[in-house]
Amino acid sequence: MVEIIQIQPDSIAEELGLEPGDTVVAVNGKEITDALDYRFYITNEDIELIVNQGDERLTFEIEKDYDDDLGIQLEDLELRSCGNACIFCFVFQNPKGLRKSLYFKDEDYRFSFLYGHYTTLTNATQEDLDRIVDQRLSPLYISVHVTDPEIRKVMLGIKFDDHLFDKMDYLTSNGIELNCQIVLCPELNDGVHLDKTIADLKKYFPMIQSIAIVPVGLTKHRKNLYDLKQVTKEYALETISETDTRREKLRAELDSSFVYLSDEFYIRTDTPIPDNDYYEGFYQLENGVGLTRDFINRFSEEYPGLKNPSNRELNISLVTGTLGADVLKTYFMRDLNRIPDMFFKLHPVINRFYGPSITVSGLLVGEDIYNTLKNERLGDYVVLPPECINDDGVFLDDLTLPVLEEKLGKKCIVFPKSFRTLFDLIEEHEAAFSYDRR
């Protein structure tokens, strides 16, 4: 059973007299173990809802439309932990002294379905697989990395056969679509091992929709860890060339390219971002595969309507990791600085906390951002990359957004996924600022 944390006003649940603190026990005879169970079973039109309210067990018979919600918000899903010890796992590459949550390794097929998190399925039981099939949790996002059994044990840090193919057989034969990920580690799962992995996964096409290849990320905090090699510019260029050859063969055979490189390979090597056709279904945007092309597309659509959201000249500082800086310089800055009475300045931040080889914006810490900006002319607004700060406004090093604003003496805005929305936020702040000055 799962606790109710909120009841929506004027809802069916409110009419039934349900309250926060009550617990949902079952729906139509099915035990409710989490919010995902509830979401699946509540779609029926005829509902038998069993709820514990204090010491009393209540049963409700409900008739509703298929898409009607009862107005119940249940407690959040609790992430399941990972039992693997992947040799490239970022958790092991964190320095000491960070908040406890940053050392938690998650491995949860439910979050794979809901949010696109990657799971290895290593510890998935038959009960888990049955639930995935019964509740149609599709597509799932699977970290495969390699299919050679011995190398797989090394990469996942396990000593047993996790029966990956048995699990994939069961899921795909029962209609569950998969998108797979390979973290590419030079001289470990590349070359002939990568060819074997692709060939093994290709057998499941089209139920396996795509394979994303992403470069391994290595921080400076790798003491006593497996000796992994960095992905160099030369290696990335070679990977692009080899993958293009693989894709041509796959396209001829499957009518799909099937394998896609993450944007990082292209940005690191100053290679133009591929066009839309490269990404086909854009299957793994959240994994950084086609994310840049998608951003370029959306910017092209919104750019003609962008105008200064204020009645004064505005100077905007754009903060990003070094990888994102290359993208902004190449595809965005010239057009942004053509907007009348607006001036944009780019501030790339070198990652001192994790090491300069970590170039993505999502792993920037507050102190590195502050040290980069503290002696700069920042203009009217500082725009931060969205991935580097959590929903509570806290950076990885526990610096908070209000503290950063105080130290810089500037209004900081977390980039809201599009420039159109950013301009709307600036307009709101400008209006409030003008009102305060009166």
N, C-alpha and C positions, 0 to 999 in steps of 0.2 A: 504494500500500500504506500501511497505517496501523499504528502501533506499539501493542502491547499494554502497558497500564500496570498492570494488576492481573488476577490469576486468582482466582476465588472458590474457597474450600475445598470439597472433595467434589463438584466439578463435572465435567462431561464434559471440559472443557479441562484440568483437573488430571490426570485419568486419561490424557489423551493426552500428558502431559509438556510441555505448553506453559508458557512462563514469561514474566514481564514482560521487555520488551525485544525479544521476538519481534515480527515484523510479519506482519499478515494481508495476503496478496497478492490472493486471489480466492476467491469462493464460487460454486460451480456455473458456473465459467467467466466470471463477471462480475467485472471489476476492482473492487476496493474502494478508493475514494478518500477516504472519511471514515466516521465512525461511523453516519451515516444510511444509507449504502449497506449496511453490514454488517447493521444492524437490519432492513432490508427483505428482503435475500436469505436471511437465516438462518432465516426462518420456514418454509421448506420442510422436509418430513419426511426427505427424502434429501439429504444434504449432501456435496459434495466441497469440502473446505477445503484451500487451499494457503497454507502459512505458511513464511516465512523464519526459520530459527533459526541464528544465527551465519552461517556460510558455506554452510549446507545448506538446500536447499529441500525441504520435506516436504509430502506429500499424504495427507490423511486422508479415508476414506469413512465417513460417519456416518449412522446411522439413528436418528431420534428422533421424539417426538411434535411436532405442529405448534407448540404453545406452549412447548416446552422451550427453555431458554436454554443456551448452551454454557458460560456462566460466564466470559466474556471481557469485560473493560472496556477499551475503546480510548481513545486520547488524545482530548481534547476537540476539537470542531469549532473551526476557526479562522475567526473572523468575516471576511467579505468587506467591503471598504470601499466607500463610496458615491462615485460620480463626480459627483453633482449638487452644486449650490451653492444650495440652497433659501434664499430670502430671509428665512425665519423660522427657519431651523435653529438649534437651541439651542446647538450646538457653537460657532457663530460669536459667541454671546452670552456665552461664558465669559470671565472676566477672565484676564489672564496669570498664570502662576505655579502653575497647578494641575498635578496629576499627568498624565502623558502620555495615559493612557487616556481622559481626559475630553475630549480633542480628536479622538478617533477617531469618524468617521462610518460607521455600519454600514449595509449594504444587502444583505441576505442572505435569500433566499426560504426557505432551510432553517430559519433561526431564526423566520421567519414561521410556518411550519408547527409547529415544535416548541414555541415559547414565545409566539406571538401578536405578535411584532415586526412592525412595518409596513415594507413594501418598496414602492418605486414601480414596480419592474420595468423601469425606464428602461434599465438595462444588461443585462437578461436576454437571453441568446442563445437561438437555437432549440434548442441542446443542453440548456440549462437548462430550457426549456419542456417538452422531450421527457421529461426526467428527472422533472419535476413530475407529468406525466401517467402515465408508466410506474410510478412509485412511489406514486401516489395520494396526493400531498402536499396533502391537502384537509381543512379549508378553509385558504385563505391570507388574509392581511390586507394590503390594498393601500392605500397613500396615493395618492389621486387628486387631491384639492384642487380641480381645475378641469379641464374638458374642452375649453374654448375653446383652440385650438392656440397662439395668440400669448400669451395670458395664462398658459397652462401653461408656456411657455418662460421667461417672466419669473419665475414662482413657483418653478420647479425650478432656475433658473439654468443653463439649457441653451440651445444654439443650433440644435438639430436636432429633427426630428420623431421622437419615441420610439415611435411606432406603438402607442400604448396599446390602441386598439381591436382591432388585429390580434392582439395578445397575449391580450386578454380573449376574443376570438372563439375562439381556439385552445383556451384553458384550459377555458372554460365548455362548449364543444361536446364536449369530452372528459371531462366529468363533474367538473371541479374547481370547488368552491364558493368564493366570494369574499365577504369582508366589507370594505367600503371606508371610508376616512376622508377627511374634508374639514377641514383647518385653516382656519377662517373668518377672513379678514382684511378688516376694514371697507374699503369702497370699492375692493376689488380683485377678489375672487371671490364677492361676495355679490350680492343682487338678481337681475337677469336672468341673470347668469352662473351663479349658484347654481341657478336654475331650469333652465337648459340642462344643467348637470352632472347634476342629478337625473334629468331626462328622458332623457339619454343612457344613464345607468346603469340606469334602469328597464327598458330594453329587454332587459336580461340577467336580469331576475327570472324564476324564483326562484334561478338559479345565483348571482347576486349576492343574498345573503340580507339585507344591511343596509347602510345608510350612516350613519356616525356623524359628527356635526358637533361639533367642539371649537373653543373660542376660541383665537386666537393668544396665545402667551405672550411677553412682551417684558421683558427685563431692562434694567438701567441701563447695561449694557456694550454699547451698540450704536453706538459711534463708527464713522463712515464706512460704515454699513450702510444698506440700503434703508429709506426713510422709511415705516414702517408705523404705523398708528393703533391705539391701544388699544381693546379692547372695553370700553365703558363700561356702567354699569348700565342706562342708557336704551337703548343699542344691544342689550344682552342681552334686555331686556323686549320690544323690537320683534322680535327674532329668535324668541323663544318664540311670540309671536302669529302671525308669518308661518309658522313651522314647523307650528304646530297646523293652520293652514288647508291647508298642503300635505299634511299627514298625513291629513286628512279625505278629500281627493280621492284620495289614493293608496289608502286603505283601501277606498273604494268601487270603485276600479278593480282592485286587486290582491288584495283581502282581506287586506292587510297594510299596516301603516303605513310600513314600509320605511325611513323616515328617523327618526333618534333623536338628540336633543341630549344632550351630556354633562352630568353633574350640575352642573358649574360654573355653567352658565347659571342654574339654579334657585337655587343657594346664594347666588350673588352678588346676586340680585335679591330675596331673601327670599320666593321663591315656593315653595310646598310641593313636596316631592319627589313626582313622579308615583307612582301605584300600580303594582302588578305588571303590569296589563293594558297599560300604556303600552309596556313593554319587550318584550312578547311573548316571544321566545326568549332574551332577555338575551344577545344575540350578541357584545357587545363590552364585557364587564365590565372587562377589564384596561385598557381605554381610558377608564375612568371613566364609562361609560354604563350607569347602573343600579347602580353599585357601592354607592351610599349606600342605595338601596332594598333591595338584597341584604343589606347589613349590618344594616339595621333588621329585616328578616325573621329573620335568624339570631339577633339579640339577643332578639327577642320569644320565640323558641323556647327559648332557653337561660336567660332571665332568671328564670323561676320556680324553677330549681334552683341559682341563685347564692346562696352564703352566705359569710360571713367564713371564709377558709381558715386562720385563726389562732385561738389561744385568748386573744388580746388585741385591744384596739382598734387599728384600722389606719387610717392616713392616707396617701392615695395622690395623687401629683401626676401629672396627665395632660398631656403636652406635645404640642402640635400646631401646624400652621400656622394662619393666620387663617381660611382657608376651612374647614378641619376643625373649628375651634373653633365656628363657627356651627352646624355639624351636631351636634356633641356637645351644645351648649347646648340646641338645639331638641328633639332626639330621645332623648338618653341621660342627661344629668346628673341630672335629677329622679329617675328610676328608680334610678340607681346609688346616690344618696344616701339611698334608702329601705332599703338593705340594712343590717340591724342591725350596729352597731359598726364600720361602715366609712364613711369620709368622703373624698370625691373633690374635688379642686380642679383647675380647668382653668387651664393656662398657655399662652395663645396667644403664638406667637413671630413677631414682625414680621421679615421677611427683609431685613436690612440688607445682606447680602452681594450678593444679586442685585437688590435694590430691592423696595420694599413692594408693587409691583404683582404680584410673584410670591407667590402666597398658598398654594400647595400644600405639603403637609408633606414630600413627597419631595425638595424642593430646599432644605430647611433645612440649614444648616451647623452644625458643632459649636460654633463660637465664638458664633454668634447665640443658640443654645440656652443656652450657659453664661451669657452676659451677661444673658439674660432671667431666669435662675433664681438667680443668685449671691446676691442679697439677699432671696430669698423663703424663707418657711418651707415646707419641702418634705415634711415628714412622714416616713414610713417608706420609701417607694419612689417613684422617678421612672420613669414609663412613657413611653418614646419612641415616635414613630411609626415603623413598620417600613421605610418607603420611603427614609428619609433616611440609612441606614447600609448598607454593603455586607456581603457574607458574611464578610469579614475583620474586621468591626467598625470600619470606617473611614468617617468622614464625608467629604463632598465637599471640605472644606478640609483633609483629612488628620489632623484631630484623631481620636483613637481613643477607643473606649468606655471602656477602663480609665482613660485620662487624664481623661476627663470625670467619671467616678466619683470619682477622687481629688480633683479640683478642687472638686467639689460635696460630697464627703464623704457620698455617698448611693449606695445600690444602685440601678443603672439597669437596667431591663428593657425590651427591645425588644418592642413589642406583637406577639403571635403570631397575629394574624388574628381571634381571638375572645376575649371576656371569660372564657369558661369555661376556655380554655387559659391565659390570663393568671393566673386564680386558682389553677390547678394549679401554675404556676411559682412563685407566691408561697408556696403551701403547701410546696413542696419547699424553698424557701429558708428559710422559717420553721422547718421541721423541722431543717435543718442548723444554723441559727442557735441554736436551743434546745440542740442537742447540743454546739455549741462552748462554750456558756456553762456547761455542767456541769463 
